[in-house]
């Protein structure tokens, strides 16, 4: 029996991004899409274009950046406006796909749509027929399939396939399924679907509410699913989605059991995971399979002894398989331009602008002098912060200088900000150094924001490691996240806060422009 290729759709930029506080801007989304291209995913679900103008534009930009190499899709509800928004945003891609979602479970049909089952099914059929007039590839998702009446679910699938759907996606929307039962559901659908039209691709989309998303996805593959929908780090609403790296490595390590493989470049998995963590500020638990900090660490003496004798005693895959080897020490101040350029390019960043690269190299030398040892993480930080600064808008706040005095009587912060040609300066006291710092920035910016979350961690190793600060603020009912990195954690804290404030200002100006249009 020949091994089947499994199609991998990554929905980090759509389903993953629905996590509170994980909202990404256009530059960040493009950076993520470029990494997904390097990872060699088959399809990127780039967003939900009907939800906002910003999402629509981001999907368009992703299409322009990677749409020649990867198939691009975006989500639509079963209504004409949504389908039009998807079509307009993805039509320039080389291989575009319209993704329509509509509920099939009683609870969804009765509570959400308040219509009869027949009327809801007709909505789906009409949506597929309309989408087919725009593009040849249409995926239909039967939302909440794992809690649906089987005959109604099948009738819906049959109707939308006859209407022209080329992919049927069966989601376990609320993470209710268990592997045996979900596998059985997929087997039954697969048998009928192959009889109906063997060209239609059967797909699954599992959620992790009971911690079973990876198991359910693998069970579906064993039972005939041709395509899987995942996110990096299992990012997603509630307990998240099926984790791409877990399913992919499950298939790779146990290929003989599943008789299936993917085209994923597994050596890019760890980098993809670190990028998602960096962009969203949401850390991976240390004992997370494949990409956790401890995934390949052995502290038990017996294990260490076994490992020294033969790695295979306790390792079923090597750190190199998932790209862990390339995360190690790479550069020092003496490494020179060529080695630095090579490191930057290996991360997928463009170095063709000579003047820009020179400016970046000077920043590297400064960092290398301060840190002595420069890791992959540090190079990544350098490039991303450099790019962010060079793209910055003159109407946003920048940190010019600051001084923080901490003690147990009266912690004080003095800050000087620049906004375009305007310089603002002030001092405040607070409960602690960060509180004082944030109070003064708040009063200088004149924005009534509330700090919701403040997190700090070290990004690499050694006592001069770069500190990364992630914060979330609330402004006028909306949440904005800010992140910054520096060898000085107070400075990183100030910049993270300013980034969040700037995000709120940008959002307000986009809305004002939209209202004025």
N, C-alpha and C positions, 0 to 999 in steps of 0.2 A: 504494500500500500504506500503510495507516495504521500509525502508530508504536505499539508495544506498551508498556503500563505494566509496569515491573518492580517486584515487591514486594520491599521491603528488610527483612530481619530482622537486628536487631543483637544479637549474643551477647557483647558486651563484659562484661556482668555474669555470664555463665556460663562460656563458653570462655575469655574474656580473663582472667577472675579466677583461672584455674587456674595462672597464672604464679607461681612461688615468690616470696613477698614482696609480691605484689600484692593480698593479701586486704583487702577493704574492710569497714568496719563498716556498720551499717544506715543511719546518717545519710549516709554517703558514697555508698552505693548509691542512696539516694533522690535525692540531688543529681544523680547521674549519670543516673538515669531521667528526671528533670525536663528535663535538657539534651537527652536523646534525644527527648523529646516535642517540644521546641522545634525540634529538627533535623527533625522530622516523619517519623521512621521508621514503617513500617507495623506492625511487630511487635517487641516487646522480649522476648528470652529472659532471664528475670529470675534464673535460678539452677537449682540441682539440689536440690530440697527434701528428698529422701530422705537426702541426705548428712549433714545435721545439723539440729538444732533451730534454730540461728541462721540457717541458709540458708532454712529453711521460713518463719520469721517475717519475714525480709527480703523474700521473694517476696510474702507477704501485704501488707506495708507498701507495696511498690511498686504492687501492685494498687489499694490504697486511695488512693494518691497520683495515679497517672496512668492507672489502668485504665479510666477513663471515656472517655479520648481515644485510647488506643493499644491494639492487641490485645496480650495478654500470654500468653506460653507459658513452660513450664519443662520440664526434661529428666527422663525416666524411663527406666530400663532395662526390658526386657520382662518385668517381674514385677509382680504385683498390688500389693504394698506401695508400690513406687515410683509406680505410676500413681495410687494413692489419695492419696499425699502431694502429687502435682502437682494433682490435682483439688481437694483441700481447700485448697491454698494459692492457687489462681487462680480458683476458681469465682465469686467476686464481681465479676470483671472483666466489662466489657460484651461483650467478644469473646474469650473464653478459648480456648486451643488446647493440647491435650496432645501432647507431643513424645516419641515412643518411639524408642529407638536399639537396634539389634541387628546384629551383624557378619554379613557375607555372604561374605567371602573365605575360601579354604581355611585360610589360616593362622589366622584368627580362629575359624572353626568348630572346627578340630581342636585348636589349642593352647589357646584360651581357654575353650571350652565343653566340649571333650572329648565331643561328642555327634555323632550322624549329621547330615548335611545336612537330612534330612527332619524330624528332631526339632527342630532349630534353627528351621527354617521354621515348624513348628507352634507353637513358642513365640511367634513374631512374630504369627501369625494370631490366636492366643488373646488375646494382649495387646491387639491392635487391637479385637477383638470386645468385650473387657471395657471398654476406654476409651470405645468408642462408646455403651455403656450409660450413661456419665456425661456426655459432652459430644458435640456434633455434629461438632466439628472435631478431627481427629487427624492429626498428621504422623508419617510413618514414615521413619526414616533407616537406610539400608543401609550400615552402617559398613564402611569399607575397600573401598568399591565399585570404586575404580579398580584394585584388585588381585584382583577377583573373576572367576570364570568367568561369562561373559556369560549363558549360558542359565540357570544357577542364579540369577543376579542377577535376570533377567527373571521367572523362575518365582516368586521371592519377591515381587517388586513386584506381579505379577498376583494372587497369593494375598492379599496384604494390602489391595489395592484392592477385591477382591471381599468382603473382610471389613469394608470400610467406611472405609479410610484416605482422607482428602481431600487430602492433600499427600504427595508422595513426594520425599524429600531424598536426593540422591546425593553423599556426601562423599568427598573425596580426603583421607582421614584422616591419611595419613602424608606428604602432599605429593609423591607419587610420579608423578603424571600430568604430561604435557606438553600444551600447548594443542591441537595437531592431534588427538591421540589422545583427549583428554578431550572435545573438541567432538564428535568422531565417536561416542563412547559416548553422549553426551547426545542426539545426533540420532537414533540407533537406538532409544534408550529412548522418546524423545518420539513418534516415529512409531507405535510399538506402543501407547503410553499413550493417544494421541489416538483410536486405533481402539477401545481397550478402554473408556475413559470420558473424554470430552473436558473434563469439569468438574474432573478431578483436576489439581492444580497441581504442576508439576515444578520442583524446587528444587535448588540446589547449595551445597556448603559446602567451600571449598578451604583447604588449609594451605600454608604458604610455605617448606617445607624446601629447595626448589631455587630460591626467589625467584620462583616462577611463579604464585602464588595469584591475583594480579590478572589476569594473562594467561589463566589457565585459566577464571576466572569470566567474563571477557568472551567467551571462545570458547564457553562454555556458553550465554550469552545469544544469541549469534549463531545457535546451533544449536537454539534453542527453549526454553531454560529460562525460566520465568516469575518465578522468585524466587531471590534471592541471600542468603546468610548471611555477615555480615562483622563485623568489630570496628573500633572507633575506633583509629587508629594501627597497625592490624594486630596489636594485642595478642593474645597467646595462647601456648599451650605451645610449647616448642622455638622454631622460627623464626616462630611466630605464625600468624595467620589472614589471609584476604584483607582488605586494608585498605579500609574503607568509603569513605573520602574518595577513594582512587585509582579504585575502580570507578565511583563516582558521577560523578566529574569526567571519567573516560574516556568514559562514556556521554554526558555533557553536551557536551564539546568535540567528540566524534566522533559526534554523534547521527545524521548522515546515513549513517555507515558501519554503525551498529548498528540503526537504525530502532527505537530503544527509548529510554525515558526513565524517571526515577524522580520521586517527589514530594518528594525530600529538599530542604530549604531550605539551599542550599549556603552561604549567608552565615553559617550557624552552624557550619560545619565546623571552622574554626580554633579557635573557642571550645571545641568538644567535645574537640578534640585537646589543648588546653592543660589542660582540666579533668581528662582522664585522666592526663596527665603529673603534674599537681598531686596528684591523689588517690593514685596508685600510686607516685609517685617514680621512675617509669621514663621517662627522657628519650627524645625522638625524635632520630634521627641528623640532623645539620644539613642533609644533602643529601637527606633524605626527600622524595619527591614530594608535592606539594600543601601539606603542613603543616610541612615542615622549615624551620628558621631561614633557610636560603639559597634556598628554593624560588623566590623572586622577586628574588633579589639578582643584580646583574650587575656583575662586577668587571673583566671584560676591556674594555680601552679601546675596541676596535673595536665591541663590543656597546653600550657606553655611548653612543658616538657615534650608532650606529644607533637606539638607543632614544630619544635626544633628538629625532631627526628624526621618528620615527614608532614608537609603542609596538609596533605589530604586526610590526615587523621581527624582534623576538626574543621576543615574548610571545604565547602561544597562548590565555592566559586572564589576566584581570586579578586582582591581589591582592584587589580588592573582591569578586570572585565568591565567594571562600571566606571572606570576613569579615575579611580582614587589615586593612582600613582602620579598623575599630572598635577595633583593639588599640593605637592610638596615644595620644599625650598627650591627657588629657581635662580635668584639674582642677588648680587651685592653691588656696592657702589662701583666696583671695578669691572662689572659685566660689560659695559660699553653699549654703544648704540645698536649694534647688530643684534646682540642677544636680547636687548629690551624690545627691539622692533619685532623680533621673532616671537617673543612671549605675547606681545599685544595682538599680533596677527593670529596666533594660535587660538586666541579667545574669540576670534571672528571679528575684531574691530578693523576698520579701514585705516591704513597709514599713508595713503597716497598724497595727502596734503603735507608737503615738506615743512612749511612754516608751523603748521599746527602740531606736527609730530615733534619738531624741535622744542616747542613750548612744553609739550608733554614730557619730553626727555629731561628737561631741566627740573620739572616737578619731581620726576623719578629720582634724580640725583639728590635733591633736597631730602626726600623721604629716605633714601638709602643711607644718607649720612646720619639721619636721626635714628633709624631703625636697625642699621647694620645688615640684617637679613630680610630680604623682601620675598614674600610668598605670592603665589598665584592670586590669593584674595586681595593682596595689597595692590597688585597691578590692576586688578579689576576695579578696585575702589578709585585708583588714580584716574583711569580712563573715564569712568562714568561721571565722577565729580567734575573732571575737566570739561567733558562734553556738556554737562548741565550748565556749567558757568558760561561757556562760550555761546550757548543758545539762549542765555537769559534775557529777559525783557527789562528794559530800563525803568519800567514803572513798578518794579518789584523791590522789596526790601533786601538790602545786603548788609552783612555784619562788617563794620569797619574796624571797631576795636571794642574791647570789653575788659572789665576788671571785676573779679569776684572775691570778696573777703568772707571767709567762713569762720565762725566761732560759736560758742554756746550762748552768747548774749544777743548779738545783733547782726546776723548774716546780711551782707549788703552787696548789691550788684550795680555797677555803672556800665552803661552801654552806649556806643555811638553807632547809629545806623545810617545808611545812605539809601535814598529813594530817588533815582534819577540824579538831578543836580542838588537835591535838598539833603542837608545833613541834620539828623536829629540826635539829641543827647539827653540822657536822664539817669537818675539813680532811684533805687527803691530798696526797702528792707523786706525780709520775708522770713518764713519759718526755717528755711535752710538755703543753701547756695542756689539750688535750681529754682526754688520757689521765688527767690529774690530776682533771679535772672529773668524768669518768665513774667513776673509782675512788671518789670521795667519795659520789656519788649511789648507787652500788651498795652501799656499806657502810651508808649511812643507810637505804636501803630494805630491806636485809637479803636481797636476792635474788641468787642466784648466776647472773647472766646473762653471756653471752659476746657481744661485739660482732662482728658478721659483716661489716658493710658500712657505710661512712661516706662520704657524698657531699655536696658543697656546691656550689651554683651561684647565680649572681645572677639575680634574677627579672625585673628590668626594667633601666632604663638609668641612667647617671649615677653619680657617685661615692657618692651616698647610696642606691644601689639596695638593695632588700631582698634579703638572703641567705636562700636556702632550704636547709635541711639535711634530708637523708633518711638514715635509718639502718635497719639490720636487726639485731636481736639474737636470740640463741637462748636459750630457757629451757625446761628439761625436755623437750628434743627437738623443741620447736615453734619456728617462726620468727615473730617479730612485727616489724612495721615501725612506725617513728615518724617524723613529719615536723613541722617547725616553721619559721616564717619570722620574721625580725626584721631591722631595720637593723643590729643587733649580732649578728655571727655566733656569738659565744661563747654569748650568751643563746639564740639559735636552737638551737645544739648541745645545750645543757642541756635545753631544752623538748622537742626531738625525742626525746632519750633517755628523759625522763620519760613522754612519750606512749607510747613502746614498752613501758616498764615498767608503766604503767597498763593498757595493752592486755593484758599478760600477767596482771595481777591480776584484771581483769574476766573474762577467760577462765577463770581458776581458780575465781572465785566462781560463774560460770554452771555450770561442771562440778560444783561442790560442791552447788549447788542442785538440779541434775539428778539427782545421786546420792542426794540426800536425799529426792527426790520419790517 
